[in-house]
Amino acid sequence: MGAISRQLGQQIKERRKALGYQSQQALADETGVLRKRISEMETGRYTGRITDLQRVLATLGLEMEFRVKSRPTLDDLDVLFPAEDDE
């Protein structure tokens, strides 16, 4: 289980409790997602359908954002770290 999965799970659990869903079953009843799946989400072990995850996140007022992971090019580094003039 990765750090991102654990972090997402912790956020889901904290938000569920903050919104007054005292149990995973209460959230399951609201979303139509099995309680077992919500437990997996909260513990970072979820490998199920993204639609179930989206349903839980939407109910909790959360959203996920996906970004393209990029690394700086040599040109980017030249701009960030210009060569010093040795005069």
N, C-alpha and C positions, 0 to 999 in steps of 0.2 A: 504494500500500500504506500503510495507516494505522499509526499508532503502536501502537494496541491489537493489531493483527494481528502486528506485529513483536515486541511484548512477549510475546504468547502463544507465538509461534514460538520465541523464546529460552528460555522456560520449558520447553517441550516438549523442546527439544534438551538443555538442561542436565539435566533429569530423566532423559531416556533414557540419557545417559552415566553419571549417578550410579547408576542401577540396573544398570549393566553391559551395556547394549545398545550394543556398540561400533560398530555400523553401523545405518543406517536399514533395511537389509535384514533384520537380526536382529529389529528391532521389527515390520517388515512380516510376517515369518514368524510371529511370535507373535500378531499381531492379525488377520491376514487382509486388511489394508489394503495396497494397492499401495505399493511403495517410493516411487514418483513422488509419490503423495499425501502421504506423510510428509515428503518433501522440500519440497513446497509449504507444508505446515503450518509447518515449521521456518523457512521463509524469509518467512512472512507473506503468501504468495500463494494460499493455499488458498481455493477457492470451491466445493468439492464438497459431498457429502452430510454432514449433521450426524451421521448415524449412524456414519460412519467416524471423525469427530472424537471422538465420544463413546467409541468403542471404543479409540482410542489413549489418550485421557485416562484411561479406567478402568484400562487396563493399566499406565499410569504412576502410578496412585494420585492422579490430579489430578481436579478437578471445576471446572466453570464455574458461576458464580452470575450470575443476571440480576436486576437491580433496576429498579424504575420510577424513571426520572430525574425528579426534581421540583425545583422552584425555590420559594423562600419566597414566601408571599403577603404582602400588605401587613399583615395581622394578625400574621403571624409576625415581620415586621420590627419592628412596634410592641412586641412582647414582648422581642425581642432588643435593641432600642435604644429604651428608653423615653425619652419627652420629658423634658428637664431643666426643672426649675422655675426660672423667672426671677424671683426674689423680691427 
